[in-house]
């Protein structure tokens, strides 16, 4: 079995992908977050238009750069804009 990243999806991202959690295969050396986001958009077309407005959290920390590497065993969360009241 290939090494994997756990992807957590919230709110409209969860609805667009049809799942709240994904297990995504990655190479042992990882990959840039930007590549992972593009792959998610390709695999889940309804998610693609939401991703540009999302905030991303990697292992409990907000990600600032899309060059940040996502590695096997990491937890990656996709947070679209929320509203509430």
Z-matrix of the N, CA and C atoms (Angstrom, degrees):
N
C 1 1.457
C 2 1.531 1 109.03
N 3 1.335 2 115.56 1 134.42
C 4 1.465 3 120.77 2 -178.92
C 5 1.524 4 110.24 3 -70.65
N 6 1.336 5 117.29 4 148.02
C 7 1.466 6 120.22 5 174.55
C 8 1.528 7 109.61 6 -59.37
N 9 1.331 8 115.38 7 149.22
C 10 1.465 9 119.26 8 -174.54
C 11 1.520 10 112.69 9 -135.69
N 12 1.334 11 113.49 10 158.77
C 13 1.457 12 124.13 11 172.15
C 14 1.528 13 106.14 12 -109.80
N 15 1.321 14 117.02 13 142.33
C 16 1.461 15 120.83 14 173.24
C 17 1.520 16 107.59 15 -91.95
N 18 1.329 17 116.32 16 125.94
C 19 1.465 18 121.81 17 179.41
C 20 1.525 19 107.47 18 -112.37
N 21 1.321 20 115.61 19 122.87
C 22 1.458 21 122.24 20 177.79
C 23 1.523 22 108.58 21 -103.53
N 24 1.321 23 116.81 22 129.96
C 25 1.464 24 122.19 23 -177.21
C 26 1.527 25 109.29 24 -117.00
N 27 1.325 26 116.19 25 135.57
C 28 1.451 27 121.67 26 -176.61
C 29 1.523 28 111.27 27 -121.87
N 30 1.329 29 115.63 28 153.84
C 31 1.473 30 125.20 29 172.02
C 32 1.533 31 111.37 30 51.14
N 33 1.333 32 117.80 31 -126.15
C 34 1.466 33 120.55 32 -175.68
C 35 1.528 34 112.45 33 -65.80
N 36 1.325 35 118.38 34 -26.48
C 37 1.467 36 120.50 35 176.32
C 38 1.526 37 109.79 36 -65.43
N 39 1.307 38 116.74 37 -40.96
C 40 1.470 39 121.37 38 178.01
C 41 1.530 40 110.09 39 -63.09
N 42 1.315 41 116.37 40 -44.93
C 43 1.461 42 119.98 41 179.42
C 44 1.527 43 111.64 42 -63.65
N 45 1.320 44 117.50 43 -42.16
C 46 1.465 45 121.72 44 -178.42
C 47 1.524 46 112.10 45 -65.70
N 48 1.323 47 117.53 46 -36.89
C 49 1.463 48 121.11 47 -179.06
C 50 1.528 49 112.21 48 -87.19
N 51 1.328 50 116.51 49 -18.27
C 52 1.456 51 119.91 50 -178.88
C 53 1.519 52 113.75 51 76.07
N 54 1.333 53 116.49 52 19.45
C 55 1.467 54 121.32 53 -179.99
C 56 1.516 55 109.41 54 -157.27
N 57 1.317 56 116.29 55 151.69
C 58 1.465 57 119.66 56 177.03
C 59 1.524 58 111.61 57 -95.18
N 60 1.323 59 116.72 58 -15.74
C 61 1.470 60 120.51 59 -179.45
C 62 1.519 61 109.37 60 -146.71
N 63 1.328 62 115.14 61 137.23
C 64 1.461 63 122.29 62 176.45
C 65 1.521 64 108.85 63 -125.47
N 66 1.300 65 116.61 64 149.54
C 67 1.470 66 122.02 65 171.44
C 68 1.524 67 105.47 66 -111.58
N 69 1.339 68 116.06 67 113.19
C 70 1.467 69 121.69 68 -170.46
C 71 1.529 70 109.83 69 -110.84
N 72 1.341 71 117.88 70 126.01
C 73 1.465 72 119.60 71 179.81
C 74 1.527 73 111.40 72 -70.44
N 75 1.327 74 116.10 73 139.30
C 76 1.465 75 122.46 74 174.88
C 77 1.521 76 108.85 75 -139.47
N 78 1.310 77 115.33 76 153.54
C 79 1.460 78 120.51 77 175.72
C 80 1.523 79 109.51 78 -67.09
N 81 1.322 80 118.19 79 156.19
C 82 1.469 81 120.14 80 -179.17
C 83 1.532 82 114.07 81 -54.39
N 84 1.328 83 117.90 82 -32.38
C 85 1.462 84 120.97 83 179.51
C 86 1.513 85 113.80 84 -81.22
N 87 1.333 86 117.08 85 -4.97
C 88 1.449 87 121.22 86 179.94
C 89 1.519 88 112.30 87 84.18
N 90 1.332 89 115.32 88 -170.54
C 91 1.451 90 122.19 89 177.41
C 92 1.517 91 109.08 90 -154.41
N 93 1.342 92 117.16 91 157.00
C 94 1.462 93 119.50 92 178.41
C 95 1.526 94 110.86 93 -64.05
N 96 1.313 95 115.79 94 143.89
C 97 1.452 96 121.44 95 179.81
C 98 1.524 97 111.13 96 -55.02
N 99 1.307 98 117.74 97 -38.90
C 100 1.465 99 121.08 98 179.28
C 101 1.523 100 111.96 99 -58.63
N 102 1.330 101 117.70 100 -38.63
C 103 1.466 102 121.28 101 177.84
C 104 1.519 103 110.94 102 -67.29
N 105 1.319 104 116.87 103 -40.45
C 106 1.457 105 120.77 104 178.26
C 107 1.530 106 110.33 105 -63.42
N 108 1.314 107 117.57 106 -43.73
C 109 1.464 108 121.65 107 -179.90
C 110 1.533 109 110.20 108 -63.21
N 111 1.325 110 117.67 109 -42.93
C 112 1.473 111 120.44 110 177.77
C 113 1.529 112 110.79 111 -62.46
N 114 1.322 113 117.14 112 -41.55
C 115 1.469 114 121.40 113 178.99
C 116 1.528 115 111.05 114 -63.63
N 117 1.327 116 116.45 115 -41.27
C 118 1.473 117 120.08 116 177.21
C 119 1.527 118 110.85 117 -60.20
N 120 1.322 119 116.30 118 -44.48
C 121 1.463 120 120.64 119 179.16
C 122 1.516 121 112.56 120 -64.30
N 123 1.315 122 116.97 121 -35.05
C 124 1.469 123 120.58 122 177.90
C 125 1.522 124 111.61 123 -70.59
N 126 1.318 125 115.31 124 -42.51
C 127 1.473 126 120.08 125 -177.94
C 128 1.529 127 112.04 126 -72.37
N 129 1.336 128 116.69 127 -33.70
C 130 1.462 129 122.43 128 -178.60
C 131 1.533 130 108.94 129 -123.23
N 132 1.341 131 117.47 130 85.21
C 133 1.471 132 120.79 131 -175.24
C 134 1.529 133 114.59 132 -55.96
N 135 1.328 134 118.37 133 -31.33
C 136 1.470 135 119.90 134 178.59
C 137 1.527 136 111.27 135 -70.93
N 138 1.310 137 116.83 136 -20.92
C 139 1.460 138 121.91 137 178.64
C 140 1.529 139 111.59 138 -82.22
N 141 1.321 140 117.13 139 -28.97
C 142 1.471 141 121.82 140 -174.81
C 143 1.530 142 114.53 141 -51.07
N 144 1.347 143 120.40 142 -46.82
C 145 1.470 144 118.40 143 -178.49
C 146 1.525 145 113.83 144 -72.04
N 147 1.310 146 117.81 145 -15.32
C 148 1.466 147 121.79 146 179.81
C 149 1.530 148 111.25 147 -84.21
N 150 1.312 149 117.06 148 -34.09
C 151 1.471 150 121.89 149 -172.19
C 152 1.534 151 115.02 150 -56.58
N 153 1.340 152 120.12 151 -38.14
C 154 1.472 153 118.26 152 -179.19
C 155 1.530 154 114.68 153 -61.67
N 156 1.325 155 118.02 154 -21.70
C 157 1.460 156 120.36 155 -179.22
C 158 1.527 157 113.16 156 -100.31
N 159 1.325 158 115.96 157 1.71
C 160 1.471 159 120.21 158 -176.33
C 161 1.520 160 112.56 159 -83.31
N 162 1.327 161 113.81 160 155.98
C 163 1.468 162 121.61 161 168.18
C 164 1.516 163 105.98 162 -104.90
N 165 1.329 164 115.06 163 146.86
C 166 1.454 165 120.42 164 -176.80
C 167 1.522 166 110.40 165 -119.31
N 168 1.314 167 115.06 166 140.88
C 169 1.459 168 121.85 167 179.81
C 170 1.523 169 107.45 168 -124.67
N 171 1.317 170 115.94 169 128.05
C 172 1.462 171 121.76 170 178.99
C 173 1.517 172 108.32 171 -118.47
N 174 1.312 173 115.76 172 116.79
C 175 1.466 174 122.25 173 179.65
C 176 1.535 175 112.12 174 52.05
N 177 1.336 176 114.85 175 42.74
C 178 1.462 177 120.15 176 174.76
C 179 1.518 178 115.91 177 86.22
N 180 1.333 179 117.68 178 3.09
C 181 1.472 180 120.82 179 179.98
C 182 1.519 181 110.50 180 -125.42
N 183 1.331 182 115.38 181 136.55
C 184 1.455 183 118.75 182 176.37
C 185 1.523 184 110.11 183 -62.51
N 186 1.324 185 115.21 184 139.79
C 187 1.463 186 121.56 185 -178.97
C 188 1.523 187 108.65 186 -95.03
N 189 1.317 188 116.10 187 131.49
C 190 1.457 189 121.56 188 -179.68
C 191 1.532 190 110.83 189 -98.14
N 192 1.317 191 117.59 190 -36.30
C 193 1.455 192 122.32 191 -175.05
C 194 1.521 193 111.78 192 -113.73
N 195 1.309 194 115.53 193 134.48
C 196 1.473 195 119.66 194 176.50
C 197 1.522 196 112.05 195 -74.04
N 198 1.326 197 117.37 196 -5.48
C 199 1.459 198 121.24 197 175.35
C 200 1.531 199 111.43 198 -83.49
N 201 1.331 200 117.36 199 -11.27
C 202 1.464 201 121.71 200 178.40
C 203 1.517 202 109.43 201 -55.11
N 204 1.327 203 117.26 202 134.87
C 205 1.465 204 120.83 203 -178.08
C 206 1.525 205 111.18 204 -86.12
N 207 1.326 206 113.92 205 135.16
C 208 1.458 207 122.61 206 174.42
C 209 1.525 208 105.90 207 -102.47
N 210 1.326 209 115.95 208 126.09
C 211 1.466 210 120.41 209 -173.50
C 212 1.528 211 111.61 210 -119.23
N 213 1.329 212 117.10 211 160.23
C 214 1.463 213 120.03 212 177.82
C 215 1.531 214 111.10 213 -52.37
N 216 1.324 215 114.90 214 137.72
C 217 1.457 216 120.82 215 -179.66
C 218 1.518 217 114.04 216 90.70
N 219 1.340 218 117.69 217 -13.25
C 220 1.459 219 120.88 218 179.20
C 221 1.523 220 110.88 219 -69.61
N 222 1.330 221 115.11 220 157.59
C 223 1.460 222 122.62 221 170.61
C 224 1.518 223 107.03 222 -113.37
N 225 1.316 224 114.98 223 123.28
C 226 1.454 225 123.24 224 -175.39
C 227 1.522 226 107.99 225 -120.96
N 228 1.321 227 117.63 226 125.35
C 229 1.464 228 121.36 227 -178.04
C 230 1.518 229 111.17 228 -115.92
N 231 1.324 230 115.34 229 140.27
C 232 1.456 231 123.43 230 178.84
C 233 1.526 232 108.15 231 -110.76
N 234 1.345 233 115.83 232 115.58
C 235 1.463 234 122.04 233 -178.07
C 236 1.525 235 110.27 234 -116.66
N 237 1.329 236 117.81 235 103.74
C 238 1.461 237 118.98 236 174.45
C 239 1.526 238 108.92 237 -74.61
N 240 1.333 239 117.29 238 169.28
C 241 1.463 240 118.81 239 176.22
C 242 1.536 241 110.47 240 -58.89
N 243 1.298 242 115.56 241 138.79
C 244 1.475 243 121.43 242 179.53
C 245 1.519 244 108.29 243 -111.08
N 246 1.296 245 115.01 244 155.77
C 247 1.456 246 121.71 245 170.61
C 248 1.522 247 107.14 246 -133.38
N 249 1.271 248 116.36 247 160.10
C 250 1.469 249 117.84 248 179.01
C 251 1.508 250 110.56 249 -170.67
N 252 1.274 251 112.74 250 173.68
C 253 1.451 252 114.49 251 178.88
C 254 1.486 253 111.30 252 -176.47
